[in-house]
């Protein structure tokens, strides 16, 4: 008879760590989450949830709560940043719901985190805030987490501590994350400050040589979410969210005249360098596994960072379900094998989008834009259908 209850320690109370804690607790695991911040983070701005991620949230029983505070985009509109010329559009909304069984939603990160945290607390997940948690290698069939001069023993430890993961660094001895020669800025504005054109229930993407902008409203917060991405040769800042001067954004995007009214009103900006790791065959060692950005940072050009962390959580919970002859080490190996190829494909397509968004001016680019325009008119669902492999994801059962 297989053992029915196990102890897991999760390092990091971000989207992936919280999701995993909920899924494991629903399956009778004893779960402790370690978070070095003093409380659940209210930082961040907009997060895009696609059908593959929403299906994971549905399996947790929180889809309705998410929908009540999220916005639902009807389409993605791609335009040229230099002259506002329409390129193409991709229908979302009811089209996506019929095609994938779930929609596309935009939500403030703090709303998503708070809903996940509330659910985890309701289920009885234990949280320890305010101290760095350090995992130690396996001793027989358990591993230790050292935190605030205390030692905790677990059957499984999961590092969900982000792109600068200390868990990854301590256990896997991978190289430091590599700067991918691109940076991003994020800002928000009150919807009361901006023109009606930016209030539409759509995701607007303005593209140009070496840079682009993504804009969408966050209705529950009465905010406009703006992300500026730009090619950059050097990055020397620490951390994933640094204060930037608005003039940095204004200088980089001043010839994107459609957003001049927005640029002139921005008073607070955060920036971060886009980082990546060398691809690894395994995301586990012994009875420790990695999840989300700690093992596969995502470029933002497919809006899959949060969604892939949610998929990781659902997959890891599935392989950790106790079975006859259950072996934790094999379960973690199956998890790594199951997720690796899909994540690599997502990263590959995200990199392709980066190249499409940052094309230089010229006849070749104009021809590609005309082709995209023609496709959207003749075959309106073709561009969305190219990503059926991504959005048709179903949580493992």
C-alpha positions in Angstrom: 0.0 0.0 0.0 1.5 3.3 -1.1 2.2 6.0 1.5 -0.6 8.5 1.3 1.0 11.7 2.8 4.3 13.4 2.1 6.0 16.6 3.2 7.1 19.1 0.6 9.0 22.4 1.1 8.5 25.1 -1.6 11.0 27.9 -1.8 9.3 31.0 -3.3 5.7 32.3 -3.0 5.4 33.6 -6.5 2.8 32.4 -9.0 4.4 29.0 -9.6 5.2 28.2 -6.0 1.7 29.2 -4.8 0.0 27.2 -7.5 2.0 24.1 -6.7 1.2 24.4 -3.0 -2.5 24.5 -3.7 -2.4 21.5 -6.1 -0.3 19.4 -3.7 -2.4 20.3 -0.7 -5.6 19.3 -2.5 -3.9 15.9 -3.0 -3.2 15.6 0.8 0.5 16.6 0.8 1.8 18.5 3.8 3.1 21.8 2.3 5.3 24.5 3.7 6.1 27.6 1.6 9.2 29.7 2.4 9.2 33.3 1.2 12.1 35.7 2.0 9.8 38.8 1.7 8.0 39.9 4.9 4.6 39.3 3.2 3.0 38.4 -0.1 4.4 40.7 -2.7 2.2 43.5 -4.1 4.8 44.4 -6.7 4.3 44.0 -10.4 1.9 45.1 -13.1 -0.1 43.2 -15.7 0.0 39.5 -16.3 -1.5 37.8 -19.3 -3.2 34.5 -18.8 -3.8 32.3 -21.8 -6.1 29.3 -22.0 -3.4 26.8 -21.1 -2.8 28.7 -17.8 -6.4 29.3 -17.1 -7.2 25.6 -17.3 -4.7 25.0 -14.5 -6.4 27.8 -12.4 -9.7 26.1 -13.1 -8.4 22.8 -11.7 -7.7 24.7 -8.5 -11.2 26.0 -8.3 -10.3 29.7 -8.6 -11.2 30.5 -12.2 -14.3 32.4 -11.2 -12.5 34.6 -8.7 -9.8 35.3 -11.3 -12.4 36.3 -13.9 -14.1 38.7 -11.5 -11.0 40.9 -11.3 -9.5 40.3 -14.8 -10.0 42.0 -18.1 -10.8 39.9 -21.2 -9.2 41.1 -24.5 -11.3 40.6 -27.6 -8.3 40.7 -29.9 -4.5 41.4 -30.3 -3.9 44.3 -32.7 -0.5 44.7 -34.3 0.5 48.1 -35.6 3.6 50.0 -36.7 4.9 52.2 -34.0 6.4 54.8 -36.3 3.2 55.7 -38.1 0.3 53.8 -36.4 -0.3 51.7 -39.6 -2.4 48.6 -39.0 -0.6 45.4 -39.7 -2.8 42.5 -38.5 -5.1 41.3 -35.7 -5.8 38.0 -33.9 -9.2 37.4 -32.6 -9.4 36.3 -29.0 -12.5 36.6 -26.8 -15.3 34.2 -27.7 -13.2 32.8 -30.6 -10.6 31.6 -28.2 -13.2 30.3 -25.7 -14.8 28.1 -28.4 -11.5 26.9 -29.8 -9.7 26.1 -26.5 -12.4 25.9 -23.8 -11.0 29.0 -22.0 -10.3 32.6 -22.8 -7.4 35.1 -22.6 -7.4 37.3 -19.5 -5.3 40.2 -18.3 -4.9 40.7 -14.5 -2.8 42.7 -12.1 -0.1 40.5 -10.6 -1.1 41.4 -7.1 -4.7 40.3 -7.7 -3.5 36.9 -9.0 -1.0 36.4 -6.2 -3.6 37.4 -3.5 -6.2 35.0 -4.9 -3.6 32.1 -5.0 -2.4 33.0 -1.5 -6.0 33.1 -0.1 -6.8 29.7 -1.6 -3.6 28.2 -0.2 -4.3 29.5 3.3 -7.9 28.1 3.1 -6.5 24.7 2.3 -4.1 24.8 5.2 -0.7 25.5 3.5 1.9 26.6 6.0 3.8 29.8 5.2 7.1 31.1 6.7 7.9 34.7 5.7 10.8 37.0 6.2 13.9 34.8 6.0 16.1 33.3 3.3 15.5 29.6 2.9 18.5 27.5 1.9 18.1 23.9 0.7 20.7 21.3 1.6 21.4 18.1 -0.4 19.7 14.8 0.2 20.4 12.8 3.3 19.0 9.3 2.7 15.4 9.9 1.5 14.9 13.5 2.8 16.4 16.9 2.2 16.7 19.9 4.5 15.8 23.5 4.4 17.7 25.8 6.7 15.7 29.0 7.6 16.1 31.4 10.5 18.4 29.0 12.4 15.9 26.2 12.1 16.2 23.0 10.1 13.2 21.5 8.3 13.1 18.0 6.7 11.1 17.3 3.6 10.5 14.3 1.3 10.6 16.8 -1.7 11.9 20.3 -2.0 10.9 22.6 -4.9 12.8 25.7 -5.9 10.4 28.2 -7.2 12.5 31.2 -6.4 12.8 32.9 -9.7 15.4 33.7 -12.3 18.0 34.5 -9.7 17.2 31.2 -7.9 19.6 30.4 -5.1 18.2 26.9 -5.1 19.3 26.4 -8.6 22.7 27.9 -8.0 23.4 25.8 -4.9 22.2 22.4 -6.2 22.8 22.6 -10.0 25.9 24.8 -10.2 24.7 26.2 -13.4 26.2 29.4 -14.8 24.7 32.7 -13.8 21.7 33.7 -15.9 22.8 35.2 -19.3 21.7 38.6 -20.5 19.9 38.2 -23.8 20.6 41.7 -25.1 17.1 43.0 -24.5 15.5 45.0 -21.7 12.0 45.8 -20.7 10.3 48.7 -19.0 6.9 48.6 -17.3 4.6 51.5 -16.3 1.0 52.0 -15.4 -1.3 55.0 -15.9 -4.7 55.7 -14.5 -7.4 55.1 -17.1 -8.7 58.5 -16.2 -5.6 60.1 -17.6 -5.6 58.6 -21.1 -7.5 58.8 -24.4 -10.4 56.4 -25.1 -8.4 54.7 -27.8 -6.3 52.9 -25.1 -9.3 51.8 -23.1 -10.4 49.2 -25.7 -10.7 45.6 -24.5 -7.8 44.6 -26.7 -4.0 44.0 -26.5 -2.3 46.6 -28.7 1.2 45.9 -29.9 3.2 48.6 -31.6 6.4 47.3 -33.3 9.4 49.0 -34.8 13.2 48.6 -35.4 14.7 47.1 -32.3 11.8 47.8 -30.0 8.1 47.4 -29.4 5.3 48.3 -26.9 2.5 46.2 -25.5 -0.5 48.0 -24.1 -3.7 46.8 -22.4 -6.2 47.9 -19.7 -6.5 46.4 -16.3 -10.1 47.3 -15.6 -10.4 46.2 -12.0 -7.5 48.5 -11.1 -8.6 51.3 -13.5 -5.1 51.1 -14.9 -3.5 51.1 -18.3 -0.6 48.5 -18.4 2.3 49.4 -20.6 5.4 47.3 -21.4 8.2 48.7 -23.5 10.8 46.3 -24.9 14.1 47.3 -26.5 17.3 45.8 -27.8 20.2 46.6 -25.5 23.9 45.6 -25.6 24.7 45.9 -21.9 23.0 45.2 -18.6 24.7 45.9 -15.3 21.8 46.2 -12.8 21.0 43.6 -10.2 17.6 42.2 -9.6 14.6 41.8 -11.9 12.9 45.1 -11.1 14.9 48.4 -11.0 13.7 52.0 -10.9 14.2 53.8 -14.1 13.9 57.5 -15.1 11.0 58.2 -17.4 13.4 60.0 -19.8 14.9 56.6 -20.6 11.7 55.4 -22.1 10.9 58.7 -23.7 14.2 58.8 -25.5 14.0 55.2 -26.7 10.4 55.6 -28.0 10.0 59.3 -28.8 9.5 58.5 -32.6 6.6 56.1 -31.7 4.3 59.1 -32.2 1.0 57.2 -31.4 2.1 56.9 -27.8 3.4 60.4 -27.3 0.4 61.2 -25.1 1.3 58.2 -22.9 5.0 58.9 -22.7 4.4 62.5 -21.5 2.3 61.3 -18.6 4.5 58.5 -17.2 6.1 59.4 -13.9 7.2 56.0 -12.6 9.0 53.3 -14.5 10.6 49.9 -13.6 13.0 48.1 -15.8 14.6 44.7 -16.0 17.1 42.8 -18.2 15.7 39.8 -20.0 17.8 36.8 -18.9 18.1 33.1 -19.8 19.9 30.0 -18.8 21.6 27.3 -20.7 19.2 24.5 -21.6 19.5 21.6 -19.2 18.3 18.1 -19.6 17.0 17.7 -16.1 15.3 20.2 -13.7 15.9 17.9 -10.7 18.6 16.3 -8.6 17.8 13.7 -6.0 14.5 14.7 -4.4 14.8 18.4 -5.3 13.1 20.0 -8.4 13.0 23.4 -10.0 9.9 25.2 -11.3 9.1 28.3 -13.4 11.8 31.0 -14.0 14.3 29.1 -11.7 14.8 26.6 -14.6 13.4 28.2 -17.7 13.1 32.0 -17.8 10.7 33.1 -20.6 11.1 36.0 -23.0 7.9 38.0 -22.7 7.1 38.0 -26.5 4.6 35.1 -26.2 3.3 36.1 -22.7 4.0 32.7 -21.3 6.0 33.3 -18.2 3.1 32.9 -15.7 1.4 30.3 -17.9 4.4 28.0 -18.1 4.9 28.2 -14.3 1.3 27.1 -13.9 1.8 24.2 -16.3 5.0 23.2 -14.4 3.0 23.2 -11.1 0.2 21.0 -12.6 2.6 18.6 -14.2 4.8 18.3 -11.0 1.7 17.6 -8.9 0.5 15.0 -11.3 3.8 13.0 -11.2 4.0 13.3 -7.4 0.6 11.6 -6.9 1.3 8.5 -4.8 1.0 5.3 -6.8 1.9 1.7 -6.1 5.6 1.3 -6.1 5.8 5.1 -5.9 9.4 6.5 -6.2 10.0 10.3 -5.7 13.2 10.3 -7.6 11.5 8.7 -10.7 8.6 11.0 -10.3 10.8 14.1 -10.6 12.7 12.6 -13.5 9.4 12.0 -15.3 8.4 15.6 -14.6 11.6 16.9 -16.1 11.2 14.7 -19.2 7.6 15.6 -19.6 8.1 19.4 -19.5 11.4 19.9 -21.2 10.5 19.7 -24.9 7.4 21.7 -24.6 9.1 24.5 -22.7 11.9 24.6 -25.2 9.3 25.0 -28.0 7.6 27.8 -26.2 11.0 29.6 -25.7 11.8 29.1 -29.4 8.5 30.6 -30.6 8.9 33.5 -28.1 12.3 34.3 -29.7 10.7 34.2 -33.1 8.1 36.8 -32.0 11.0 39.0 -30.7 12.5 39.0 -34.2 9.1 39.7 -35.8 8.4 42.6 -33.5 11.9 44.2 -33.9 12.3 44.1 -37.7 14.3 46.9 -39.2 12.6 49.2 -41.8 12.8 48.2 -45.4 11.1 46.4 -48.3 11.4 42.9 -46.7 9.7 44.1 -43.6 7.0 45.9 -45.5 6.3 42.6 -47.5 6.0 40.6 -44.3 3.6 43.1 -42.8 1.5 43.0 -46.0 1.4 39.2 -45.9 0.2 39.3 -42.2 -2.4 41.8 -43.2 -3.7 39.6 -46.1 -3.8 36.4 -43.9 -5.9 38.1 -41.2 -8.4 39.2 -43.8 -8.6 36.0 -45.9 -8.1 33.5 -43.1 -9.1 35.3 -39.9 -8.3 32.4 -37.5 -5.1 31.2 -39.1 -2.7 33.2 -37.0 -4.4 32.0 -33.7 -4.5 28.5 -35.0 -0.8 28.4 -35.4 -0.6 28.2 -31.6 -3.2 25.5 -31.1 -0.4 23.3 -29.8 0.2 25.8 -27.0 -3.3 26.9 -26.0 -5.0 23.5 -26.3 -3.0 22.3 -23.3 -4.9 20.2 -20.8 -3.7 19.6 -17.2 -2.5 16.1 -16.7 -5.0 13.6 -15.2 
